[in-house]
Amino acid sequence: MSKLTKQYEQAKSNSKMYMQNGQIAAYLNALLEMNKYKRLMVAVVAN
């Protein structure tokens, strides 16, 4: 679980950096990555 949390936080910081730099495509990809890790964390907690 802690590994998923670290990956989520890394994607979150990447998304902030991309948005500040105006890299919209990379920002959207980082948001998708955040969503993936969030769903995985919810699945782990549910089981």
Phi, psi and omega per residue, in radians:
M1 nan -0.702 -3.118
S2 -1.150 -0.556 3.105
K3 -1.145 -0.741 3.106
L4 -1.110 -0.680 3.131
T5 -1.131 -0.734 3.112
K6 -1.118 -0.736 3.123
Q7 -1.130 -0.687 3.104
Y8 -1.096 -0.810 -3.133
E9 -1.129 -0.638 3.101
Q10 -1.140 -0.754 3.103
A11 -1.119 -0.634 3.124
K12 -1.135 -0.791 3.127
S13 -1.186 -0.626 3.076
N14 -1.098 -0.726 -3.112
S15 -1.116 -0.687 3.104
K16 -1.111 -0.738 3.139
M17 -1.112 -0.774 -3.131
Y18 -1.105 -0.690 3.141
M19 -1.148 -0.727 3.123
Q20 -1.127 -0.580 -3.141
N21 -1.489 -0.103 3.115
G22 1.379 0.336 3.127
Q23 -1.589 1.487 -2.984
I24 -1.162 -0.741 -3.123
A25 -1.103 -0.767 3.117
A26 -1.157 -0.636 3.099
Y27 -1.069 -0.800 -3.138
L28 -1.142 -0.671 3.086
N29 -1.114 -0.681 3.104
A30 -1.151 -0.650 3.081
L31 -1.122 -0.696 3.091
L32 -1.115 -0.680 3.108
E33 -1.138 -0.718 3.085
M34 -1.056 -0.750 3.136
N35 -1.082 -0.704 3.130
K36 -1.064 -0.839 -3.118
Y37 -1.188 -0.600 3.113
K38 -1.119 -0.760 3.116
R39 -1.126 -0.675 3.112
L40 -1.129 -0.686 3.119
M41 -1.129 -0.716 3.112
V42 -1.113 -0.692 3.125
A43 -1.145 -0.686 3.131
V44 -1.150 -0.739 3.138
V45 -1.162 -0.630 -3.103
A46 -1.196 -0.466 -3.098
N47 -1.645 nan nan
